[in-house]
Amino acid sequence: MTPANDIVARNVQLLREQRGLSLAELARRAGVAKQTVSKLELGTGNPTVDTLHALSQALEVPLTRLLAAPAQLVMVQRDGEAHWNRDEGHSSRELDHIYGSGMIENYLLRVETGQEIIIEPHPPGTLEHLYVIEGPVQVGPADEPIDLAPGDFARYPGDRTHVFRTLGQPCVMHLVVSVPRSHPGSATPASRSTRGSHRLADHVQGEEH
């Protein structure tokens, strides 16, 4: 198994299982042989671009999602490097895209000075998209947190242990959590909110009192 095959194998299997699909059902939706999908997930296949494209459509993700290593899911957009699209009377800044469908949770977070919040992994395939409004903060994978300042944006996997850590002063952040959709008859991720696992709502509400 080559490193590239290993990445594709892991991604296809993970995305298939998130959606509650059998090998046969994914193959049917993609219009390929079941054996093709089986070999691909074992890392022994040699899929063509057309096969990968068909699988990405069946899984409702961009083709690049099948080819991305875990570290490539982390993206940082610094305030000073951001591109603003200017039009008459307004400007817009694109932060990120969310592909497919599922449950989208929006939070406005205030975290006080000296706080570190360790978040256990959310359902497989969850992504967090975070924009810093006020205060410096460390966020992202617990083993490789990212230093962010006001105006910075980051996207990182929410299905790994991750952290929010203030850096000398309180911070305010806008967080969007995207959880893959659920499928009828399957116990797939979007049927479960992330609220109970990361207790973000408790931290926010606790500061109101």
C-alpha positions in Angstrom: 0.0 0.0 0.0 1.5 3.4 -1.1 1.0 6.5 1.1 -1.3 7.9 -1.5 -3.4 4.7 -1.7 -3.5 4.7 2.1 -4.9 8.2 2.3 -7.6 7.5 -0.3 -8.5 4.1 1.3 -8.9 5.7 4.7 -11.0 8.6 3.4 -13.3 6.5 1.3 -14.0 4.1 4.1 -14.5 6.9 6.6 -16.9 8.8 4.4 -18.8 5.6 3.4 -19.2 4.6 7.1 -20.3 8.1 8.1 -23.1 7.9 5.6 -24.2 4.4 6.7 -23.5 2.9 3.3 -22.4 -0.6 2.5 -19.7 -1.3 -0.1 -22.4 -2.5 -2.5 -24.6 0.6 -2.0 -21.6 3.0 -2.5 -20.6 1.0 -5.6 -24.2 1.2 -6.9 -24.4 5.0 -6.4 -21.1 5.6 -8.0 -21.8 3.2 -10.9 -18.7 1.1 -10.3 -18.1 -2.5 -9.4 -18.3 -3.5 -5.7 -14.8 -5.2 -6.1 -13.4 -1.8 -7.2 -14.5 -0.1 -4.0 -13.4 -3.1 -1.9 -9.9 -3.0 -3.4 -9.7 0.8 -3.1 -10.5 0.6 0.7 -7.9 -2.1 1.1 -5.3 0.1 -0.6 -4.6 -2.4 -3.3 -6.6 -0.8 -6.1 -5.4 1.6 -8.7 -8.4 3.8 -9.3 -8.7 6.1 -12.3 -9.6 9.8 -12.0 -13.1 8.9 -13.4 -13.6 6.3 -10.6 -12.5 8.8 -7.9 -14.7 11.5 -9.3 -17.7 9.1 -9.4 -17.1 8.1 -5.8 -16.7 11.7 -4.7 -20.1 12.5 -6.3 -21.7 9.5 -4.6 -20.3 10.5 -1.2 -21.3 14.2 -1.9 -17.8 15.6 -1.3 -15.3 17.4 -3.5 -12.7 15.1 -5.2 -10.0 16.8 -3.1 -11.6 15.5 0.1 -10.7 11.9 -1.0 -7.1 12.9 -1.6 -6.5 15.0 1.5 -4.3 13.8 4.4 -5.6 14.8 7.9 -3.2 17.7 8.2 -4.5 19.1 4.9 -7.9 19.6 6.5 -6.4 22.4 8.6 -6.5 25.8 7.0 -5.6 29.2 8.3 -6.4 32.5 6.7 -4.6 35.5 8.4 -6.3 38.8 8.6 -3.4 40.6 6.9 -3.4 38.1 4.0 -7.2 38.1 3.5 -8.6 39.1 0.1 -11.7 41.4 0.1 -14.0 41.6 -2.9 -15.0 45.2 -3.2 -18.2 46.4 -4.8 -20.2 49.5 -4.7 -21.0 50.3 -1.1 -19.7 47.0 0.4 -16.9 44.5 0.6 -17.0 40.8 1.2 -14.3 38.3 2.4 -14.7 34.6 1.7 -13.7 32.5 4.6 -14.5 28.9 3.6 -16.8 26.4 1.9 -19.0 23.7 3.5 -19.7 20.8 1.2 -22.6 18.3 1.3 -25.3 18.5 3.8 -25.9 17.8 7.5 -26.2 19.7 10.7 -24.7 23.2 11.0 -24.2 24.7 14.5 -23.4 28.3 15.0 -21.8 29.7 18.2 -20.6 33.0 19.5 -18.0 32.2 22.1 -16.6 34.3 24.9 -13.7 32.7 26.8 -12.1 34.4 29.8 -8.4 35.0 30.5 -6.4 32.0 31.6 -9.0 29.4 30.3 -8.2 26.2 28.5 -11.1 24.1 27.2 -10.2 20.6 26.0 -12.8 19.3 23.6 -13.3 15.5 23.1 -13.7 14.4 19.4 -17.1 15.0 17.8 -18.7 12.5 15.3 -16.4 11.4 12.4 -16.1 13.9 9.6 -17.0 17.0 11.8 -15.2 20.2 10.9 -14.9 23.4 12.9 -14.7 26.8 11.2 -13.6 29.6 13.6 -13.3 33.3 13.1 -11.6 35.4 15.9 -13.4 38.6 16.7 -11.5 39.8 19.8 -8.3 38.7 21.7 -5.5 36.2 20.8 -6.3 32.5 21.2 -4.9 29.1 20.5 -7.3 26.7 18.8 -7.3 23.5 16.8 -5.9 20.0 17.2 -4.7 19.5 20.8 -1.3 18.2 19.6 -0.8 21.1 17.1 -2.8 24.2 18.2 -2.8 27.3 16.0 -2.1 30.8 17.3 -4.8 33.2 16.0 -5.4 36.9 16.4 -8.4 39.1 15.7 -9.4 38.9 12.1 -7.8 35.4 11.6 -9.9 32.4 10.4 -9.1 28.7 10.8 -10.7 25.4 9.8 -9.7 22.2 11.5 -11.0 18.6 12.2 -13.5 18.5 14.9 -13.3 14.7 15.1 -10.0 14.9 16.9 -9.3 16.1 20.4 -9.0 19.9 20.1 -8.6 22.9 22.3 -9.5 26.6 23.0 -6.8 28.4 25.0 -6.8 32.1 25.7 -3.5 34.0 25.5 -3.3 36.7 28.1 -6.8 38.3 27.7 -10.4 37.3 27.0 -11.4 36.3 23.5 -14.5 36.4 21.4 -14.9 33.9 18.5 -17.6 32.9 16.0 -17.6 29.1 15.5 -19.4 27.1 12.9 -19.5 23.3 13.5 -20.4 21.2 10.4 -21.5 17.6 11.1 -22.1 15.2 8.2 -25.7 14.4 7.4 -27.5 11.4 8.8 -29.2 8.8 6.6 -32.5 7.1 7.2 -32.0 3.9 9.1 -28.4 4.6 10.0 -26.7 5.9 13.2 -24.7 8.4 11.3 -23.1 11.6 12.8 -25.6 14.4 12.0 -28.2 12.7 14.1 -26.2 13.8 17.2 -25.5 17.4 18.2 -22.0 18.3 19.3 -23.4 20.4 22.2 -23.2 17.6 24.7 -19.7 16.5 23.9 -17.9 19.9 23.9 -20.1 21.7 26.4 -19.5 25.0 24.6 -23.0 26.1 25.4 -22.3 25.7 29.1 -19.2 27.8 28.9 -21.0 30.6 27.1 -24.1 30.5 29.4 -21.9 30.3 32.5 -20.4 33.7 31.6 -23.8 35.3 31.4 -24.4 34.9 35.2 
